[in-house]
Amino acid sequence: YLSAQFEHARLYFGQMNRNWGPVGSLGLSIADYAYPRTELGFDLMFRDFQLNVVATELNEMVSISGATHKRYLMAHRLNVRLTRRLNLAIWETGILASENQSFDPTFRNPFVLLSFPIQLGLPDARNTIIGGDMAWRPVDGLLLEGQAMIDDRWRLRDDPDGTGEPKHPGRWALTGAATLRVGSSALLRTHFSVINSLAYRTIDSTQNFLDRGLGIGPNFPDGLTVGASLAVPIRERWLVQPDVTVLKQGEGRITTPFPTNAELPNTPELFLGQPTTTVRLGATVSGGFGALQVS
C-alpha cells in the first residue's frame, strides 16, 4: 500500500485487513473474513475524535434484469471518545450499483450521507446500512463492547396501497463482547453475535454486501453464536487459552436470492429451513524458551 501520514490526517491506497467491530469478532460493517480489497482511505485523527472513510470498486454482477452492473463500496465511521472510559461511534456503509454507473463524484465526498440521497436529488440506486459501536469500561478490569446495525425496518402489516411492500422481517444484526480480569492476571472473555436471515441482502442482488461471493462484513447471516474463553498466563512465559463456542446456523446464505413478495410474509427472522447446532471446544497454548517461540 501507499500512505501519506500527517499529524491529524492520513491518506491511504492499497490493501489492508480492516475489522470495524469488537476485537475478536467479525465487524458488522467491514470485516476481515475475506481477502482485503484494494481501496482508497482517508482518516481524520484527533485525541477524542476520529473520522474514517473507505471507498473501493467491487466485482461486477448481473442483475435480475440480465444487465451487468458496476458496483462500488463507500463506508464512513465517526468515533468520539466521550470520557476516558466510554467510546461511541456511528457508521454507514453503502453499495452503489447500476448499469453503466461510474463512482458518482457526489458520493466520493466523505461528508455526504449515503443513507439520504434524496437530499441531493439522486436516484435510489444503492443499498445502505447504518449502525453504531460502543466500548465502555464501567470499572477497572471490565470492558464491554457492542455493535448493532440495521438495513431495513420491520413491516408488521401489508401495505399494498402505500409502498406496495408486503409484511416482512427487518434486516439487522447485533454483536457484543465482555472482557473481565480474573484474579491478578487471567482474562475471561464472553461474546455473542446474532445476524438475522435477510441481513446483507436485498431485492437487487447486485446491491448485496458481498464481493466475489464473500461477505464484506460477516460471510454467514441467519445465525446465532455464543462463546467464552479464558486466558491464563503460566510462569510469565506461557499463555493457555481454552474456549467454547456454540453456533446455531439456519439455511440462509448471503448469496441466496432475496425472497419474492409472496414469500416475504412467511420468512422467519432467524433460522430458515432446518437449523443446525454446533458446539466447538478448543484451546491455544503459546509461549517460548529463550529465542524459541511456540504456538
N, C-alpha and C positions, 0 to 999 in steps of 0.2 A: 504494500500500500504506500501511498504518498500522504504526508501530513504536514501541515503548517500550523505551528502552535505559538500562541501569544499569551499574554498574561491572563486575559479573560475570554479568549476565543480560540477555537480550533477548527480548521478545515481539514477534510479527510476524503480521500478517494481510494477505494480498493476493497479488499475482503477482510472481514473481521467477525469472529463469533460475537453475537450480541444476545443477551438474555435479559429482557426487561421484565423481571419478576423476582420473587424471593429467591435467595441463594439456595441452590439445590433443587429447585422446582422449575419446570418449564414456564416461561413467561407467557401470559395470555395474549400479549400484543405481538412481541417478537421473541422468538426462542431460538436455541441453537441445536434443535433436533436435526435439521437438515444442514447440508454444507452451506457456508455463508455465500451470499450473493455479492457481486461487485456493486458498490453503492457510493453515493456521494453524501457526505455527512457534514453537519455544521453544529457546533456546540458553543453556547454562551455559558461561562462558568464564573460564579461568584461564591462567596462563602456560604450564603444561605439561599442561593437561587441558581438554578441550572435549567437551561433550555436545550433539548436535543432534537435535531431534525435529521431524518434519513430519507433518501429518495433513490429509487432504482427501477430499472426496467425488468419485467418478468418475462417468462416464456409466453409465446403466442398460444392462443387456444381457439378452437372452433366453437361458435355459439350454437344455440338451439336452432337458429335460422340457417345455419350452414356457412355463415361468413366467418372469416378469420379475424379475430380481434387482437389488437396490440394491447398490452397490459402493463401498468405501472403501479408501483407501491410508493405511498408517501406516509410518513409517520412523524408525529410531534409528541414530545413529552416535556412537561414542565414540572420540575421538582422544587419544593420550597421546604427549608428547614425552619419550622415554626419555633421550636425550642431545642435545647441540647438533646432532648430525648425523643422528639417527635418529628418525623419527616412525612409530608403528604405530597402526592403527585397526581396529576391528571394528564391523560394522553388520548390520542386518537390515531387510528391507522385507517388507511383507505386504499381500495383497489380501483383504479381508473381503467376502464376497458370499453372500447367501442371500435367499430370498423374504421380503418384508415386514421386512427387517432394518434396524434403525437402527444408528448408530455406538455399539456397546456401550460404556458408560462405563468398563468394565474396561480396554478397550484404549486408552482415552484417557489412562490413566495412563502417563506416559513411562517408568516403570521396570518395566512388565510386559513380559515377553519374549513376542513373538508366536509364536516357534518352539515353545513348550512350553505350550499352552493347557490341557493336562490338569492342570497344577498348580493350576488354578482350577476344575476340573470343567466346562469349557466345551466345547461341541461343536466338531468339527473342520471348521468352515465357512470355512476360509481357506487360502491358499497363500502360503508364506513362502520367502524366500531369505536365506541368511546369507553373509557374505563378509568380506574383510579387505583393508586397504591397507597399503602401505609406501612411505616416502620416505626415502632414505638417501644421504648424501654421504660415501662412504668416504675420499675425498681432495678437496682443493680443486680445483674445476674439473670435477667429475664428479657428476651427480645421477642416481640410479637410482630409478625409480618403478614400482610394480606393484600390481595389484588382481586378486583372484580371488573367484569366487562359486560356490556350489553350491545347487541347488534340490532335487535328488533324487539319491541314490547309485545306483551301478550294481547291477544284479542279474544275476549271471553264469549262474544256473540258474533254471529254472522253480520256483515254489513254490506249487503248486495247493492243498496241504493246509494251509499256514500262512496266509500273507497273501492267497493267491489270485493273486499277481502272476505274470505270465509273465517270462521273461528279457527284459531291456531295457537300453538305454544309460542313462547318467545324464543329468542336465541341469546344465550347468556352463558357465563362461566364464573366460577369462584375458585380461588386457591388461597391457602394460608399455611403458616408455619409458626411454631413456638419453640424457642431455644432456651433451655433452663440450665443454669450452672448447678451441678450436684456435688455437694461437698466442696473441697478446695480446688479441684481441677477437672472433674468429669463434666461432660455436657450431654444433656438429654434433648433430642430434637424430635418433635412430632410434626406431622404435616398432613394436609388433605387437599384434594382437588376434585371438583365436580364440573363437568362440561356437558351441557345438555345435548340432546340428539340432533338438533338442527344447527348448532353453532358452526360458524365459519363457512356456511353455505348459503346460497340464495337462488332465486328462480333462474337467473342467467349464470350458468356455471362458470363463465369466463370471469365473473366477479368473486368467485370463491377465494378464500385466503389460502391459496396454495401456489407453489412454484415447482414446475417439473414433477408434479404428482405428490409432493411432500408439503406438509403444513408449514406456513410461515411462522405461526405460533406453535401450539401443540399439534401433533400429527393425528391424534385419535380423539375425536369427540365421543359423546354418548358413553361416558364412563365416570366412575367414582373410585377415587384412590385414597386410602388412609394408610399411614405408616409411621414408624418410630425407629429411632436409632440411638445408641448410647456410645459415646466416645470416651474411652478410659485410658489415660496415659499410664505407662508402666516403666518405672525406673528412669524417667525423664528421657528415654531413648526410643521407646516403642509406644505405638498407639493401637489399641484394639477397639474395633467398632462393629458390634453385632447390630443387625437391623431386621425388621419385619415389615412387609408391605402387603396390603390386601387390595386387590383390584377387582371391581365388578364392571364388566365391559359388555355393552349391548352391541347390536349388529350395525349401528350407524357408522358410516365411514365418510371422511372428508371428500372423497372422490365420487360418492354416490349422487346421482341426480336428485334435485330437490323434489319433494312430493308435489303432486298436482293439487289443484284446488279441491278436487273431490277427496283426496287422501288426507289433506291437512287436518280436518276436524278430528280425525281418528289417530293422529300422530302423537305418541306419548312424549312427555317432556324428557324422559330418560328411558333407556333400555329398550330400543327397538328389537323386535324379533325375540330370539332366545338368548338372554344374557348368560355370561359365563363368569364364575368367580374363581380367582387365582390367589393363592397365598404363597408369597415368596419369602424364604428365610435366607439370610446371608451374613457374611462377616468379612471385614477387612482388617488385616494386620500389616502395619508398616513400621519401619524403624531402620536401624543400622548399627554396624560395628565399624567405628573409625570412618574410613573412606568408602566402605561398602554400605549401600543403601538398598533395602529390600522392601517390596510391597507384594 
